[in-house]
């Protein structure tokens, strides 16, 4: 895989991939180049990791301490035409969808500012870990804008429609205590180092389970999020039946009966 990017870092250690947005002088703001590089990386990673040969878990974070991703690159946006702005929004939205489509769990590790596009990128991950310094929000209306990378859709699903409207209309910051209370953040940590280590420990433990089953659970939950309960249950039942054809299901159930640890192969 290509790992030579200018605005992001990519590394894999112990089957855990880490993507770091690396523009600390710009508080890791999302420029067109950042989105383009993330897009290229994720598409290549998805193709190369079909059999979980590269990684079984992923962390998304930002360089240094001040910001996860402070938002989109406003200076760059001021030069965009309406058509260019729509294309920029669609590129960012495509990246959020790619994180949801990955066959592995993705944890957003948020330190400092996660505003606008940063909040949107974090919400596209499976869940969010954060430090006590983390600050969330969708402040676009303060600039005469609206969220463009999925914020109008995902925030409502995560915290409820009325709460999402209140946060978006006000453009206010959401401190870490409230973010945890409303379910935007799963766990809070004292430092970035502690948070990253906790994410790695979580993913390492999750990797003991069937990667194929985790992927199917992720797929079904994401797909069902936009369906009625009846349609969602139908998706779940079909996936539950189909997984009985998998090698991991046969291995996992056999290991349970035989009172041994399973050896999963991700198929």
C-alpha positions as CSV (number, residue, x, y, z in Angstrom):
1,X,0.0,0.0,0.0
2,X,1.0,3.6,-0.6
3,X,1.8,5.3,2.7
4,X,3.5,8.4,1.2
5,X,1.1,11.2,1.8
6,X,1.6,14.9,2.7
7,X,-1.3,15.6,5.0
8,X,-1.9,12.2,6.7
9,X,0.1,9.5,8.4
10,X,-0.7,5.9,8.1
11,X,0.9,3.0,10.1
12,X,0.0,-0.5,11.2
13,X,1.2,-2.1,14.4
14,X,0.0,-5.4,15.8
15,X,-2.8,-5.5,13.3
16,X,-4.1,-2.1,14.3
17,X,-4.0,0.6,11.6
18,X,-3.8,4.3,12.6
19,X,-4.7,7.2,10.4
20,X,-3.4,10.6,11.7
21,X,-4.5,13.9,10.1
22,X,-1.2,15.7,10.1
23,X,-1.6,19.4,9.7
24,X,-0.9,20.6,13.3
25,X,-0.2,24.2,12.2
26,X,-3.7,24.4,10.7
27,X,-5.2,22.5,13.7
28,X,-5.5,19.5,11.3
29,X,-8.2,21.3,9.2
30,X,-9.7,19.3,6.4
31,X,-8.5,20.8,3.1
32,X,-9.3,19.3,-0.3
33,X,-5.9,17.6,-0.2
34,X,-6.6,16.0,3.2
35,X,-9.9,14.6,2.0
36,X,-8.4,13.4,-1.3
37,X,-5.6,11.6,0.5
38,X,-7.9,10.0,3.0
39,X,-10.1,8.9,0.2
40,X,-7.3,7.3,-1.8
41,X,-5.9,5.6,1.4
42,X,-9.3,4.2,2.5
43,X,-10.1,2.8,-1.0
44,X,-6.7,1.2,-1.3
45,X,-7.0,-0.2,2.2
46,X,-10.4,-1.6,1.6
47,X,-9.2,-3.5,-1.4
48,X,-6.1,-4.8,0.3
49,X,-7.7,-5.7,3.6
50,X,-10.6,-7.9,2.3
51,X,-9.3,-10.9,4.1
52,X,-8.1,-8.9,7.1
53,X,-4.5,-9.4,6.1
54,X,-3.4,-5.9,7.0
55,X,-5.4,-4.9,10.0
56,X,-8.3,-5.9,12.2
57,X,-8.9,-2.6,13.8
58,X,-8.3,1.1,13.1
59,X,-7.8,4.4,15.0
60,X,-8.5,7.8,13.5
61,X,-6.8,10.7,15.3
62,X,-5.1,14.1,14.8
63,X,-1.5,15.2,15.1
64,X,-0.3,16.8,18.4
65,X,-2.5,18.0,21.2
66,X,-4.5,21.0,20.3
67,X,-7.0,19.5,17.8
68,X,-8.3,16.2,16.5
69,X,-9.7,18.1,13.5
70,X,-10.7,21.7,14.1
71,X,-13.0,21.7,11.0
72,X,-12.8,22.3,7.3
73,X,-10.2,24.6,5.8
74,X,-12.2,27.9,5.8
75,X,-9.5,29.8,3.9
76,X,-9.7,27.3,1.1
77,X,-13.5,27.3,1.2
78,X,-13.8,31.1,0.7
79,X,-12.4,30.6,-2.8
80,X,-14.9,27.9,-3.9
81,X,-17.8,28.3,-6.3
82,X,-21.1,26.7,-5.4
83,X,-20.3,23.7,-7.7
84,X,-16.9,23.3,-6.2
85,X,-18.4,23.5,-2.7
86,X,-20.8,20.7,-3.5
87,X,-18.0,18.6,-4.9
88,X,-16.0,19.2,-1.7
89,X,-19.0,18.2,0.4
90,X,-19.5,15.0,-1.6
91,X,-15.8,14.1,-1.2
92,X,-16.0,14.6,2.6
93,X,-19.2,12.6,2.7
94,X,-17.7,9.8,0.7
95,X,-14.9,9.5,3.3
96,X,-17.4,9.3,6.1
97,X,-19.2,6.5,4.2
98,X,-15.9,4.7,3.6
99,X,-15.2,4.6,7.4
100,X,-18.6,3.1,7.9
101,X,-18.0,0.6,5.1
102,X,-14.7,-0.6,6.4
103,X,-14.7,-4.3,7.4
104,X,-13.1,-3.5,10.8
105,X,-14.0,-1.4,13.8
106,X,-12.8,2.2,13.7
107,X,-12.4,4.3,16.9
108,X,-12.1,8.0,16.7
109,X,-9.6,9.2,19.3
110,X,-10.4,12.9,19.9
111,X,-8.1,15.3,21.6
112,X,-8.8,19.1,21.6
113,X,-11.1,20.5,19.0
114,X,-13.4,18.3,16.9
115,X,-15.6,21.0,15.3
116,X,-17.5,21.1,12.1
117,X,-15.9,18.6,9.8
118,X,-13.9,17.2,12.7
119,X,-17.0,16.3,14.6
120,X,-18.5,14.8,11.4
121,X,-15.4,12.7,10.7
122,X,-15.5,11.4,14.3
123,X,-19.2,10.5,14.1
124,X,-18.5,8.4,11.0
125,X,-16.3,6.1,13.1
126,X,-17.9,3.2,15.1
127,X,-17.5,5.2,18.3
128,X,-15.5,7.9,19.9
129,X,-12.9,8.0,22.7
130,X,-11.9,11.4,23.9
131,X,-9.7,13.3,26.3
132,X,-10.9,15.8,28.9
133,X,-9.7,18.6,26.6
134,X,-12.0,17.5,23.7
135,X,-14.5,20.0,22.4
136,X,-17.2,19.1,19.9
137,X,-19.7,21.1,17.9
138,X,-21.2,22.0,14.5
139,X,-20.5,25.8,14.4
140,X,-21.1,26.2,10.6
141,X,-24.1,28.6,11.0
142,X,-21.7,31.1,12.6
143,X,-20.1,31.3,9.2
144,X,-23.3,31.3,7.2
145,X,-22.9,27.6,6.4
146,X,-24.4,24.3,7.3
147,X,-22.6,21.0,8.1
148,X,-21.6,19.4,4.8
149,X,-19.9,16.2,5.7
150,X,-22.8,14.4,7.2
151,X,-23.4,16.4,10.4
152,X,-27.1,17.2,9.7
153,X,-27.7,13.5,9.4
154,X,-25.5,11.6,11.8
155,X,-25.7,14.0,14.8
156,X,-29.5,13.5,15.0
157,X,-29.0,9.7,14.9
158,X,-26.5,9.8,17.7
159,X,-28.0,12.3,20.1
160,X,-31.6,12.7,19.0
161,X,-33.2,15.1,16.5
162,X,-34.1,17.9,18.9
163,X,-30.8,17.9,20.7
164,X,-29.0,17.9,17.4
165,X,-31.0,20.8,16.1
166,X,-30.3,22.8,19.3
167,X,-26.6,22.2,19.0
168,X,-26.5,23.0,15.3
169,X,-28.7,26.1,15.4
170,X,-26.7,27.6,18.2
171,X,-23.3,26.7,16.7
172,X,-22.1,26.3,20.3
173,X,-19.3,24.1,21.6
174,X,-20.1,20.9,23.4
175,X,-17.7,20.3,26.3
176,X,-16.6,16.8,27.1
177,X,-18.9,16.3,30.1
178,X,-22.0,17.0,27.9
179,X,-20.6,14.9,25.0
180,X,-20.3,12.0,27.3
181,X,-23.8,12.6,28.9
182,X,-25.6,12.7,25.5
183,X,-23.9,9.6,24.2
184,X,-21.6,11.3,21.6
185,X,-18.5,10.0,23.4
186,X,-18.1,6.5,24.8
187,X,-15.1,6.9,27.1
188,X,-13.1,9.8,28.5
189,X,-9.4,9.8,29.3
190,X,-6.9,12.1,31.1
191,X,-4.4,12.3,28.2
192,X,-4.0,11.5,24.6
193,X,-1.5,8.8,25.3
194,X,-3.8,7.1,27.7
195,X,-6.7,7.4,25.2
196,X,-4.6,5.9,22.3
197,X,-3.4,3.1,24.5
198,X,-7.0,2.3,25.7
199,X,-8.1,2.2,22.1
200,X,-5.4,-0.2,21.2
201,X,-6.2,-2.4,24.2
202,X,-9.9,-2.4,23.2
203,X,-9.2,-3.3,19.6
204,X,-6.7,-6.0,20.7
205,X,-9.4,-7.6,22.8
206,X,-12.0,-7.3,20.0
207,X,-9.5,-9.0,17.6
208,X,-9.8,-12.2,19.7
209,X,-13.3,-12.5,18.3
210,X,-14.3,-13.4,14.8
211,X,-13.4,-10.5,12.4
212,X,-16.0,-11.7,10.0
213,X,-18.7,-11.6,12.7
214,X,-17.6,-8.2,13.8
215,X,-17.9,-6.9,10.2
216,X,-21.3,-8.5,9.8
217,X,-22.5,-6.9,13.0
218,X,-21.2,-3.5,11.9
219,X,-22.8,-3.8,8.5
220,X,-26.2,-4.9,9.9
221,X,-26.2,-2.1,12.6
222,X,-25.2,0.6,10.1
223,X,-27.8,-0.6,7.5
224,X,-30.5,-1.0,10.1
225,X,-30.0,2.5,11.4
226,X,-31.9,4.0,8.4
227,X,-34.7,1.3,8.4
228,X,-37.9,0.7,10.4
229,X,-37.5,-1.9,13.2
230,X,-39.3,-4.5,11.1
231,X,-37.1,-4.0,8.1
232,X,-34.0,-3.9,10.3
233,X,-34.9,-7.2,11.9
234,X,-35.3,-8.7,8.5
235,X,-31.8,-7.6,7.6
236,X,-30.5,-9.0,10.9
237,X,-32.3,-12.4,10.4
238,X,-30.9,-12.8,6.9
239,X,-27.3,-12.0,8.1
240,X,-27.8,-14.3,11.0
241,X,-28.7,-17.2,8.7
242,X,-25.9,-16.4,6.2
243,X,-23.3,-16.4,8.8
244,X,-24.0,-20.1,9.5
245,X,-22.1,-20.7,6.2
246,X,-19.0,-19.1,7.5
247,X,-15.8,-20.9,8.7
248,X,-15.6,-18.6,11.7
249,X,-19.1,-19.7,12.9
250,X,-18.2,-23.3,12.6
251,X,-14.9,-22.8,14.5
252,X,-16.4,-20.6,17.2
253,X,-19.3,-22.9,18.1
254,X,-17.0,-26.0,17.9
255,X,-14.5,-24.4,20.2
256,X,-17.2,-23.5,22.7
257,X,-18.5,-27.1,22.8
258,X,-14.9,-28.5,23.0
259,X,-14.0,-25.9,25.7
260,X,-11.0,-24.5,23.8
261,X,-10.0,-21.1,22.4
262,X,-11.3,-20.6,18.8
263,X,-8.9,-19.9,16.0
264,X,-10.7,-17.5,13.6
265,X,-9.7,-16.9,10.0
266,X,-12.0,-14.1,9.1
267,X,-14.2,-16.1,6.7
